[in-house]
Amino acid sequence: MNFIKIKKITLLLMIIWLGLINQVLSFENKILLKINNEIVTSVDLLNEVNYLRMINKKFNNLEKKAIFEISKKSIIREKIKYIELSKYFEDLNLENKYYNALFTNFLNRLNLNSESELKKLVNEYNFPYELIEEKLKIDFFWNQLILNKFSKDIKIDEEEIRNKVTQNSYQKEFLISEIFFNLKKNEKLLEKFETIKKEIKLNGFGNAALVHSISSSSDNNGKLGWIKNNSMSKKIKEEIQKTSLGNFTNPIVIPGGFLILMVEDERETKIETNVEQEVDLITKEIANKQLNQFSNIYLNKVRKEIQINEF
C-alpha cells in the first residue's frame, strides 16, 4: 500500500514539473525579454529555472508563478551585470588557476566532491553544463568590478576591533538570514513589510527571501551563516539583540534599501586564536558585508540606466 502511495506521489510530482516545463517550452523560440541589446528567450528562462532548482532545493517548494518571477529577476540581474562588465573588460577570460579556485568553491557550495558529480547533477536538472563556467565568470568579474570601484570606500576601524577582541575572551555569534529589498515607485514600506510577513508566515523565511530579496544571498534562502557580534554595525547589533531566537527584525534602513534579519540561533565561542588573526578575520567579514551593500546599490543604479522590454 505504501509503495503504491509513493508511486502515485512520484507520478504527481512528475506531472507537475512536466506541466511547468511544457509551459515554458510552449513559448520556445520566442523572445521574452530584451535588456538593452541582450535577448532572453524562453529557453534561457527555462535554463535559469533549472539552475536555481539545482543550487537551491527549497526552490521547488514555491508556487509556479513565484518560480518564474524569481527566475526572471535572476536572469535580468545577470544580464545587467554582463552589460555593465562589457564596458570595463574586453572579455571574461580567466587564467586556469583562478577558474579552478572558483570551480572548487562552487563544488563545495553544492557539497560535491568532483566534476563528475557536478555533471551528473547538471544532467538530472537538464541544465547546460557549459553555462556553469559563464555564470561563475560573471560573478567573479562583477565582484572584481565592485572591489575596484568601492574598496576605497570601505570604512573599518581596526584599532577598535583589536580592542574588542582583546577585551573579550568569549565571542557571541548569531546565525543570521536576510531579506534585502527596496521599494518600487509609490510603494509604502509598511505595506511591503506586511506582504513579506505574510510570505514568511505561509512559507517560511527562506522562501520569503527567494521571493522578495534582491541580494545575491536569496539564492541560498537568504542565509548569511554565523556572524560575529563585533562585526555588526551598531544599528544592526541593537536590532539583533532585541530580537528573540526564531524571530525577525523590523526593516532596518541601510544604504540602498531595507534589511530584515532572521535570528535563527546564537552561540558563544571562546577566542583562542591569535588576536591579529581574529582582527583580520573580522575585518574581512566587515569588508565583504560593505562590498555586498555597494554591489546592491551599484546594481540598482545601473538598472535605472538599462532599457528592459518584455514581450
Secondary structure as UniProt FT lines:
FT   HELIX           2..25
FT   TURN            26..29
FT   STRAND          31..35
FT   TURN            36..37
FT   STRAND          38..41
FT   HELIX           42..55
FT   HELIX           57..61
FT   HELIX           64..85
FT   TURN            86..88
FT   HELIX           96..109
FT   TURN            110..111
FT   HELIX           115..124
FT   TURN            125..126
FT   HELIX           130..150
FT   HELIX           151..153
FT   HELIX           158..167
FT   STRAND          170..181
FT   TURN            185..186
FT   HELIX           189..203
FT   HELIX           205..212
FT   HELIX           216..220
FT   TURN            221..222
FT   STRAND          223..228
FT   HELIX           229..231
FT   HELIX           234..241
FT   TURN            245..246
FT   STRAND          247..248
FT   STRAND          252..254
FT   TURN            255..256
FT   STRAND          257..270
FT   HELIX           275..304
FT   STRAND          308..310
//
